[in-house]
Amino acid sequence: MDIVEIEGIRYLRHGAASQGAMVINDKSKIVSPFCMLSVNAINSLPRDSRVLMLGGGTFTIPQHIRDDINMLVVEIIPEMENIAIEQFGWKPKENVLTVVADAQEFVSDYDQELDLVIVDLWDGERVPEFAKEKEFYGHMRTNHVMINEFSSDNTAPYFNYGKWDKADGIMIKSDHYWVARSLRNVSMAN
């Protein structure tokens, strides 16, 4: 991982892409369209909602959520939270708990009901294969999932989620494609 600064924006480069970004002179601005969509979705939830975020990155999303939302962040890279604190303005909050774990293993063992799950997983080259399969989502105890589908070759990948009922989506074109989907009434039936 490398940290670079270009035209007033600090980026965390992880493999082929930026994993997070921050406006150096204004940490309150959100650079990533996916992060903005996620923060807006979380902050529209009722008080005391429970959110699971898979992939902490630079902790942009947790930095901008309301204090009455409970968030659990699962990050596989142990030093990532310290990088976020030292380089990206993350200030740990009482309502945000960070767990260092593999997202696939964590999700398969986690049995709590959630109001929203944010999936923002990147291994330095691609979205991990397990995050493209319906079995992974079948373990989640929620009806609302937002997924960051990122592709460094400017094509939105085709994920094999299975059957999704009442799915709606928003596509935003920037330098790459970012897709956020809110999935309701998740059905894993064929």
Beta strands, then each sheet from edge to edge (+ up, - down):
strand 1: 2-6
strand 2: 9-14
strand 3: 17-23
strand 4: 50-54
strand 5: 70-75
strand 6: 96-100
strand 7: 116-119
strand 8: 145-147
strand 9: 149-151
strand 10: 167-173
strand 11: 177-183
sheet 1: 1+ 2- 3+
sheet 2: 6+ 5+ 4+ 7+ 8+
sheet 3: 9+ 11- 10+
end
